[in-house]
């Protein structure tokens, strides 16, 4: 043990110098680590603060709430869209018009048959017969593309023209 103390006494200046260098190196590394920590901390604070000063957690909660509201709104819009589709199917679409000459002694195609049907083929077919002294208009109900009344050739063509536009 004495031998160890003698070596330490002889080399004490070198040991103190070596320890002083180690302390200086540790101090320098501590300063460097402190600066890096300060930069990381500043960046973290910038990240977690929003434009209004709210932290990141509040911003994410607000966004999650907004997404939930949008999902509910999307479901409501889908329901309204389904209602509108059903209403639209009941509306008259693409009327089919056939013009023809009902009487041989008339000069041009002034008579007509017009089918006014919805997408299911329900509606009415109107036929107007033009004569020199009078014009008559007839209406026949149509259900699923057919009628309980007999249809003329022109009325059948008008119904077919309307139904072809849906396919």
C-alpha positions in Angstrom: 0.0 0.0 0.0 2.9 2.3 0.8 4.3 1.7 -2.6 1.1 3.0 -4.2 1.2 6.1 -2.1 4.7 6.8 -3.1 3.8 6.5 -6.8 1.0 8.9 -6.3 3.2 11.4 -4.5 5.8 11.2 -7.3 3.3 11.6 -10.1 0.9 14.0 -8.3 1.5 16.9 -10.6 0.8 14.7 -13.6 -2.4 13.3 -12.0 -3.6 16.8 -11.1 -2.9 18.0 -14.6 -4.7 15.0 -16.1 -7.7 15.5 -13.8 -7.8 19.2 -14.7 -7.9 18.4 -18.4 -10.7 15.9 -17.8 -12.6 18.5 -15.8 -12.2 21.1 -18.6 -13.3 18.5 -21.2 -16.3 17.6 -19.0 -17.2 21.3 -18.6 -17.0 21.9 -22.4 -19.1 18.9 -23.1 -21.6 20.1 -20.5 -21.8 23.5 -22.2 -22.4 21.9 -25.6 -25.0 19.5 -24.2 -26.8 22.5 -22.5 -26.9 24.4 -25.8 -28.3 21.5 -27.7 -30.9 20.8 -25.0 -31.9 24.5 -25.1 -32.3 24.3 -28.9 -34.4 21.1 -28.7 -36.5 22.6 -25.9 -37.2 25.7 -28.0 -38.2 23.6 -31.0 -40.4 21.5 -28.9 -42.2 24.5 -27.5 -42.7 25.9 -31.0 -44.1 22.5 -32.1 -46.5 22.2 -29.2 -47.8 25.8 -29.5 -50.3 26.6 -32.2 -50.9 30.0 -33.9 -53.3 31.0 -31.1 -51.0 29.8 -28.3 -52.8 26.5 -27.8 -50.7 23.5 -27.2 -50.5 20.5 -29.6 -52.8 18.4 -27.6 -55.6 21.0 -27.7 -55.1 21.4 -31.4 -55.4 17.7 -32.0 -58.5 17.5 -29.8 -60.1 20.3 -31.8 -59.2 18.6 -35.1 -60.6 15.3 -33.9 -63.8 17.1 -32.9 -64.0 18.8 -36.3 -63.6 15.4 -38.0 -66.4 13.9 -36.0 -68.6 16.8 -36.9 -67.8 16.3 -40.6 -68.6 12.6 -40.4 -72.0 13.4 -38.9 -72.5 16.1 -41.6 -71.5 13.6 -44.3 -74.0 11.0 -43.0 -76.8 13.7 -43.0 -75.8 14.7 -46.6 -76.0 11.0 -47.7 -79.5 10.7 -46.2 -80.6 13.9 -47.9 -79.0 12.7 -51.2 -81.0 9.4 -50.9 -84.2 11.4 -50.4 -83.4 13.6 -53.4 -82.7 10.5 -55.5 -86.0 9.1 -54.6 -87.8 12.4 -55.4 -85.8 12.8 -58.6 -86.9 9.3 -59.7 -90.5 10.6 -59.5 -89.9 13.6 -61.6 -90.5 13.8 -65.4 -87.3 13.3 -67.3 -86.5 13.5 -71.0 -89.9 13.8 -72.5 -90.3 11.8 -75.7 -92.0 13.7 -78.6 -93.3 12.3 -81.9 -94.7 14.7 -84.5 -97.0 13.3 -87.1 -99.6 14.1 -89.7 -102.9 12.9 -88.3 -105.1 13.6 -91.3 -104.2 13.1 -95.0 -105.6 16.5 -96.1 -103.3 18.5 -93.7 -100.1 20.0 -94.9 -97.5 19.2 -92.2 -96.8 17.3 -88.9 -98.9 19.4 -86.6 -100.2 16.6 -84.5 -98.0 15.1 -81.7 -97.7 12.5 -79.0 -95.6 13.3 -76.0 -94.7 10.9 -73.2 -94.0 12.5 -69.8 -92.6 9.7 -67.6 -90.5 9.4 -64.5 -87.5 7.0 -64.3 -89.8 4.1 -63.3 -91.9 4.5 -66.4 -94.9 6.1 -64.7 -96.6 9.2 -66.0 -98.8 10.2 -68.9 -98.8 10.3 -72.7 -100.4 13.3 -74.3 -101.6 13.3 -77.9 -102.7 16.4 -79.7 -104.6 15.9 -83.0 -104.6 19.0 -85.1 -107.4 19.5 -87.6 -108.5 22.4 -89.8 -111.4 23.3 -87.5 -110.3 22.0 -84.1 -107.5 20.5 -82.1 -108.1 17.8 -79.6 -105.7 16.7 -76.8 -105.9 13.3 -75.2 -104.1 12.1 -72.0 -103.5 8.4 -71.1 -102.0 7.3 -67.9 -98.8 5.1 -68.1 -97.7 2.7 -65.4 -94.3 1.0 -65.7 -94.2 1.8 -69.5 -97.6 0.4 -70.3 -101.2 1.7 -70.2 -104.6 0.2 -69.5 -105.8 2.1 -72.6 -104.9 1.1 -76.1 -102.0 3.3 -77.4 -101.6 4.4 -80.9 -98.4 3.7 -82.9 -97.2 7.3 -82.2 -97.9 7.1 -78.5 -96.0 3.8 -78.3 -93.0 5.4 -80.1 -93.1 8.4 -77.7 -93.1 6.1 -74.6 -90.3 4.0 -76.1 -88.2 7.1 -76.9 -88.6 8.3 -73.3 -87.7 4.9 -71.8 -84.7 4.5 -74.1 -83.2 7.7 -72.7 -83.1 6.1 -69.2 -81.2 3.0 -70.2 
